[in-house]
Amino acid sequence: MLQLLENNPEHFEKHSLIEKGISTYSSINFSKTLLQCDELINSVVWESLDELIKKLDSRENFKKTGINKSRISTCWCSKYDKNSVVSCHNHSDVTPHSQNFIIINNEQYRSTFSMIYIVNDENEKNQTEFLEPSMLGNNVSSSAETRFKTCDVDEIGEGTVLIFPSNLYHQVNPIPKSGRIIMSFNIISTFD
């Protein structure tokens, strides 16, 4: 994967959310190239997603996901320099024209998950942070932000796949060392 990224520097450019870093987000051609890496896509995306859905659906006293099938709606890579940060955002608007769904082959797909695969990272701690801003609190007694800092989990690092709901806000705090490279995927799904 690193060789593919190094051999295609022309696909990387500045992105409005990344300070001191670059991304292939706008490169449709590079996204097509990534999607042709069958072994990588199968192990990183489909095996990881299948494992997650199996765990979610096996929980007692919880509603099943009802996910019938899924597909990748967008994918890209990002490279970070020293002190790179990514602004707080979510991926819930991954369908065209701000619709809640998209029709493909007469089937209705909805945004479900986003994934981050940490391809390369020499930093001691991962700097992705997930949060629910206080303005999104579920009740009046909950006014503080809910935060999960991946830097607090030693096992999260190079080779890790993070899967989260597409509408979950997240950001990247300052990266101490340059060279962090991630692949990101947005997943859309049909439901039973």
PEJO-V865400 format. One record per backbone hydrogen bond with DSSP energy under -0.5 kcal/mol. NH is the residue of the N-H (numbers start at 0). CO is the residue of the C=O. If there is no record, write none. Layout:
# PEJO-V865400
nh = {NH,NH}
co = {CO,CO}
This chain:
# PEJO-V865400
nh = {4,5,6,7,8,10,11,12,17,18,18,19,21,22,23,26,27,30,31,32,33,34,35,35,36,37,40,41,42,43,44,44,45,46,47,48,49,50,51,52,53,54,55,56,57,58,58,61,67,68,70,72,72,73,75,77,78,79,80,82,83,84,85,86,88,90,93,97,98,101,103,103,106,108,108,109,111,112,113,114,115,116,117,117,118,118,119,125,128,129,130,131,132,135,136,141,142,145,146,147,149,149,151,152,153,155,156,158,159,161,161,162,163,165,167,168,169,170,171,172,172,174,175,178,179,180,181,182,183,184,185,186,187,188,189,191}
co = {0,1,2,4,5,7,8,22,14,16,84,17,78,12,76,23,25,26,27,28,29,30,31,32,33,35,36,37,38,39,39,40,40,41,42,44,45,46,47,48,49,50,51,52,53,54,55,58,189,189,187,70,185,185,183,181,21,179,19,174,80,18,171,16,169,165,91,94,95,108,101,106,103,101,106,188,186,186,163,184,161,182,115,159,116,180,180,155,170,147,168,145,130,132,133,138,140,131,144,129,127,147,148,149,151,152,154,117,156,115,159,160,113,111,164,130,88,128,85,126,170,83,173,79,79,119,77,116,75,114,73,112,70,109,68,65}
